[in-house]
Amino acid sequence: MIALNIAPYMISVRTILEALDRQSRVTLWSLTLGLIIGLTLLDYGSGYELSFAVFYLLPISLVAWSISQRGAYAISLLCAILWLIANKLAGESLPSLAYEGWNTLTRFIFFSIVSALTAEVKHLLVQEKQLARLDTLTGAFNRRAFYESLALVKAQSDRNPLTVMYLDLDNFKQINDQFGHQIGDAVLTTVVTELLGSVRSCDRVIRMGGDEFIVLLMNTDAARAEVVVPRIQASLLQAMQLQNWTITFSIGVMSYLTLDDSIETLLQRSDALMYAVKRNGKNAILYAVQQTEDL
C-alpha cells in the first residue's frame, strides 16, 4: 500500500487561512470580486458545456471564512446569477424562464449551504482556540494566553507602557487543608471575578497555575500603577473578608516604559518581586520599574 503524507498540504492550507485572517476587509473584498470576475469570464469563454461550479466556491468560502456569513449569502446569490448570465451569453438555451429560475435557485441553495458550513467551521475553530487559552476552573486566561499576549505586545510598533502585576494568595494552602478543595476553588474563582471587575477590557487576567495570578495592565506606567494596584488589592481583600476567608495578597508590580525584556526575564523579575513581599511579611505591594533594554 502507498501511504500518503498529507501533513505538508494541511500546513499549507493553515498558512493560507492564517494569512487571510490578517488581511483587511478592503483587501478581502477586492480579492473576492477579482475572483468572481475572473471566474465569470472563464465560464463564459469556455462555453456552457463545461461547468465551473466548484470554482465559484472559492470566493464564496473566502467571504464566509474571513468576512461574514451574511456577506457569503450575498456572494452566493451573485455567483448563481452570474453563472446564469455567463451560460446564456455563451449560447445556452433552456425551454423557459422556469428552468433558468430553478437552476439559479438550486445553485444559490448549494452555494449557501457551503457558506453556512464554512462559517460554522470557522466559528467552532475560533471557539476552540479561545477555550484553549482559558483556565477551565476560573475562566481567567491561562499560561498559554499569557505568552501570546506578551508576544503581541512586543510585536506592536508603538511600544506603549505595560505594567505586570504578579500576585500570590497568602494562606491559601491553609484554607484548602482546613475547608477542602471545594472552598479552595471558590476562593480562586472569587479572586478572578474581582480581578475582572477591577480592570479594563483591554487588560488581561491570567492564572499562571495554583494560586498565582498575573494581571497585564496595558498602557499603564509606574505612576498609574501605584494608583490602580492598591485599588485592586483593596477590592480583593474586601471580597475575602466578606467570605471570612483569611486570604491576603503578596503582589509584585513591574512596570515597563517599553517591553524590552524577554518574556522569561519579565516573569523572573515579577516573580522575584512577589516572593520578596512574601519573605517580608506578606500582604503588601512591591514596585519596580524597568526602563533599559535587557534582552
C-alpha positions as CSV (number, residue, x, y, z in Angstrom):
1,M,0.0,0.0,0.0
2,I,1.1,3.5,-0.7
3,A,0.9,5.8,2.3
4,L,0.0,9.4,1.5
5,N,1.6,12.1,3.7
6,I,-1.0,14.9,3.8
7,A,0.6,16.8,6.6
8,P,2.5,19.3,4.3
9,Y,-0.7,20.1,2.5
10,M,-2.6,20.7,5.8
11,I,0.2,23.0,6.9
12,S,0.0,24.9,3.6
13,V,-3.8,25.3,3.9
14,R,-3.4,26.5,7.5
15,T,-0.8,29.0,6.5
16,I,-3.1,30.4,3.8
17,L,-6.1,30.7,6.2
18,E,-3.9,32.4,8.8
19,A,-2.7,34.9,6.1
20,L,-6.3,35.6,5.1
21,D,-7.2,36.4,8.7
22,R,-4.5,39.1,8.8
23,Q,-5.9,40.9,5.8
24,S,-8.1,44.0,5.9
25,R,-11.7,43.8,4.8
26,V,-10.9,46.0,1.8
27,T,-8.2,43.6,0.6
28,L,-10.6,40.6,1.1
29,W,-13.4,42.1,-0.8
30,S,-11.1,43.1,-3.6
31,L,-9.8,39.6,-3.8
32,T,-13.3,38.2,-3.8
33,L,-14.5,40.5,-6.6
34,G,-11.4,39.7,-8.6
35,L,-12.0,36.0,-8.3
36,I,-15.7,36.4,-9.3
37,I,-14.9,38.5,-12.3
38,G,-12.2,36.1,-13.4
39,L,-14.4,33.0,-13.0
40,T,-17.3,34.6,-14.8
41,L,-15.1,35.4,-17.8
42,L,-13.6,32.0,-17.8
43,D,-17.1,30.4,-17.5
44,Y,-18.3,32.5,-20.5
45,G,-15.2,31.8,-22.6
46,S,-15.3,28.0,-22.1
47,G,-18.9,27.7,-23.1
48,Y,-21.9,26.5,-21.2
49,E,-21.0,22.8,-21.8
50,L,-18.3,23.0,-19.2
51,S,-19.3,23.6,-15.5
52,F,-17.2,25.8,-13.2
53,A,-19.5,25.4,-10.2
54,V,-16.8,24.2,-7.9
55,F,-14.6,27.1,-8.6
56,Y,-17.3,29.6,-7.6
57,L,-16.9,28.1,-4.1
58,L,-13.5,29.9,-3.8
59,P,-14.8,33.5,-3.4
60,I,-17.9,32.3,-1.6
61,S,-15.8,30.4,1.0
62,L,-13.4,33.3,1.3
63,V,-16.2,35.6,2.3
64,A,-17.8,33.0,4.7
65,W,-14.4,32.4,6.4
66,S,-12.9,35.8,6.6
67,I,-15.7,38.4,6.3
68,S,-19.2,37.3,7.3
69,Q,-21.8,34.6,6.7
70,R,-24.4,37.2,5.6
71,G,-21.9,38.6,3.1
72,A,-21.3,35.0,1.8
73,Y,-25.0,34.6,1.2
74,A,-25.0,37.7,-0.9
75,I,-22.0,36.5,-2.9
76,S,-23.7,33.1,-3.3
77,L,-26.7,34.8,-4.9
78,L,-24.4,37.0,-7.1
79,C,-22.4,33.9,-8.3
80,A,-25.6,32.0,-9.1
81,I,-26.9,34.9,-11.2
82,L,-23.5,35.4,-12.9
83,W,-23.4,31.7,-13.7
84,L,-26.8,32.0,-15.4
85,I,-25.8,35.1,-17.4
86,A,-22.4,33.6,-18.5
87,N,-24.2,30.5,-19.8
88,K,-26.8,32.4,-21.6
89,L,-24.2,34.7,-23.3
90,A,-22.3,31.5,-24.2
91,G,-25.3,30.2,-26.1
92,E,-27.2,28.0,-23.6
93,S,-30.9,27.8,-24.4
94,L,-33.4,26.4,-22.0
95,P,-37.1,25.8,-22.7
96,S,-38.5,28.5,-20.4
97,L,-37.7,31.0,-17.7
98,A,-38.8,28.5,-15.2
99,Y,-35.9,26.3,-16.0
100,E,-33.5,29.2,-15.7
101,G,-35.0,30.2,-12.4
102,W,-34.9,26.7,-11.0
103,N,-31.3,26.2,-12.0
104,T,-30.3,29.6,-10.4
105,L,-32.2,28.7,-7.2
106,T,-30.6,25.3,-6.8
107,R,-27.1,26.8,-7.4
108,F,-27.8,29.5,-4.8
109,I,-29.0,26.9,-2.3
110,F,-25.9,24.8,-2.9
111,F,-23.6,27.8,-2.6
112,S,-25.5,28.9,0.6
113,I,-25.1,25.5,2.2
114,V,-21.3,25.6,1.6
115,S,-21.3,29.2,3.0
116,A,-23.1,28.1,6.2
117,L,-20.8,25.1,6.7
118,T,-17.7,27.2,6.1
119,A,-18.8,29.9,8.6
120,E,-19.7,27.3,11.2
121,V,-16.3,25.6,10.9
122,K,-14.7,29.0,11.4
123,H,-16.9,29.7,14.4
124,L,-16.1,26.4,16.0
125,L,-12.3,26.8,15.4
126,V,-12.4,30.3,16.9
127,Q,-14.3,29.0,19.9
128,E,-11.9,26.1,20.4
129,K,-9.0,28.5,20.1
130,Q,-10.5,30.7,22.8
131,L,-11.2,27.8,25.1
132,A,-7.6,26.5,24.7
133,R,-6.5,29.9,26.2
134,L,-8.8,29.8,29.2
135,D,-8.4,28.3,32.7
136,T,-11.2,25.8,33.0
137,L,-11.8,26.5,36.7
138,T,-11.8,30.2,36.9
139,G,-12.4,31.5,33.4
140,A,-9.2,33.5,33.5
141,F,-6.7,33.3,30.7
142,N,-4.1,30.6,31.1
143,R,-0.3,30.5,30.8
144,R,-0.5,29.9,27.0
145,A,-2.6,33.1,26.6
146,F,0.0,34.9,28.8
147,Y,2.8,34.1,26.3
148,E,0.7,35.0,23.3
149,S,-0.5,38.3,24.8
150,L,3.1,39.4,25.6
151,A,4.3,38.3,22.2
152,L,1.6,40.6,20.7
153,V,2.7,43.5,22.9
154,K,6.3,43.0,21.9
155,A,5.3,43.0,18.2
156,Q,3.5,46.3,18.4
157,S,5.3,49.2,16.8
158,D,4.0,51.9,19.2
159,R,5.5,50.1,22.2
160,N,3.2,51.6,24.9
161,P,4.0,51.2,28.6
162,L,3.0,48.0,30.3
163,T,2.6,47.0,34.0
164,V,2.8,43.4,35.1
165,M,1.1,42.7,38.4
166,Y,2.1,39.3,39.8
167,L,0.1,38.2,42.8
168,D,0.1,35.2,45.1
169,L,-2.6,34.2,47.6
170,D,-1.3,34.2,51.2
171,N,-2.6,31.4,53.4
172,F,-4.3,29.6,50.5
173,K,-2.9,26.2,51.5
174,Q,-4.3,26.5,55.0
175,I,-7.8,27.3,53.5
176,N,-7.5,24.2,51.3
177,D,-6.4,22.0,54.1
178,Q,-9.0,23.3,56.6
179,F,-12.1,23.6,54.4
180,G,-11.3,21.3,51.4
181,H,-10.7,21.9,47.7
182,Q,-14.3,23.0,47.0
183,I,-13.8,26.1,49.1
184,G,-10.3,26.5,47.7
185,D,-11.8,26.5,44.2
186,A,-14.4,29.1,45.3
187,V,-11.6,31.3,46.6
188,L,-9.8,31.1,43.2
189,T,-13.0,31.8,41.3
190,T,-13.8,34.8,43.5
191,V,-10.3,36.2,43.0
192,V,-10.7,36.1,39.3
193,T,-14.2,37.6,39.5
194,E,-12.9,40.5,41.5
195,L,-9.9,41.0,39.2
196,L,-12.0,41.0,36.1
197,G,-14.3,43.6,37.7
198,S,-11.4,45.8,38.7
199,V,-9.6,46.1,35.4
200,R,-10.4,47.3,31.9
201,S,-11.4,45.2,28.9
202,C,-8.0,45.7,27.3
203,D,-6.2,44.2,30.4
204,R,-5.5,40.5,30.9
205,V,-6.2,38.4,34.0
206,I,-4.2,35.2,33.9
207,R,-4.0,32.3,36.2
208,M,-0.4,31.1,36.0
209,G,-1.1,28.0,38.0
210,G,-2.1,27.1,41.5
211,D,-2.8,30.3,43.5
212,E,-0.6,32.6,41.4
213,F,-2.1,35.1,39.0
214,I,-0.8,37.8,36.7
215,V,-2.6,40.9,35.6
216,L,-1.3,42.6,32.5
217,L,-2.2,46.3,32.8
218,M,-1.9,47.6,29.2
219,N,-0.8,51.2,28.6
220,T,-0.1,51.6,32.3
221,D,3.1,53.3,33.5
222,A,4.6,53.1,37.0
223,A,2.8,56.3,38.3
224,R,-0.6,55.0,37.2
225,A,0.2,51.5,38.6
226,E,0.7,53.0,42.0
227,V,-2.9,54.2,41.9
228,V,-4.5,51.2,40.2
229,V,-2.9,48.3,42.0
230,P,-3.7,49.3,45.6
231,R,-7.3,49.7,44.5
232,I,-7.3,46.2,43.1
233,Q,-5.8,44.9,46.3
234,A,-8.4,46.6,48.4
235,S,-11.2,45.1,46.3
236,L,-9.7,41.6,46.6
237,L,-9.2,41.9,50.4
238,Q,-12.8,43.1,50.8
239,A,-14.1,40.1,48.9
240,M,-12.1,37.7,51.1
241,Q,-13.3,39.4,54.3
242,L,-16.9,39.1,53.2
243,Q,-16.5,35.3,53.0
244,N,-14.5,35.2,56.2
245,W,-11.5,33.8,54.3
246,T,-8.1,34.6,55.9
247,I,-6.6,35.3,52.5
248,T,-4.3,38.2,51.8
249,F,-2.2,39.0,48.7
250,S,1.5,39.4,48.1
251,I,1.9,41.5,44.9
252,G,4.9,42.3,42.8
253,V,4.5,45.1,40.3
254,M,6.9,45.5,37.4
255,S,6.3,48.5,35.1
256,Y,7.9,48.9,31.6
257,L,8.1,52.1,29.6
258,T,8.7,49.7,26.6
259,L,8.8,46.0,26.9
260,D,12.4,45.2,26.0
261,D,12.8,42.2,28.4
262,S,12.3,38.7,27.1
263,I,9.1,37.1,28.3
264,E,11.1,34.8,30.6
265,T,13.0,37.7,32.1
266,L,9.8,39.5,32.7
267,L,8.4,36.5,34.5
268,Q,11.6,36.2,36.6
269,R,11.6,39.9,37.6
270,S,7.9,39.9,38.5
271,D,8.1,36.6,40.4
272,A,11.1,37.8,42.3
273,L,9.2,40.9,43.4
274,M,6.3,38.9,44.6
275,Y,8.4,36.5,46.6
276,A,10.3,39.4,48.2
277,V,6.9,40.5,49.5
278,K,6.2,37.0,50.9
279,R,9.6,36.9,52.6
280,N,9.0,40.2,54.3
281,G,5.6,39.6,56.0
282,K,3.2,39.1,53.0
283,N,0.1,41.2,52.3
284,A,1.9,44.0,50.6
285,I,2.9,45.5,47.3
286,L,6.4,45.9,45.9
287,Y,7.0,48.1,42.8
288,A,9.9,48.3,40.3
289,V,10.4,50.0,37.0
290,Q,12.4,48.6,34.1
291,Q,13.4,51.2,31.6
292,T,16.6,49.9,29.9
293,E,16.8,47.3,27.2
294,D,17.6,43.9,28.6
295,L,17.1,41.1,26.1
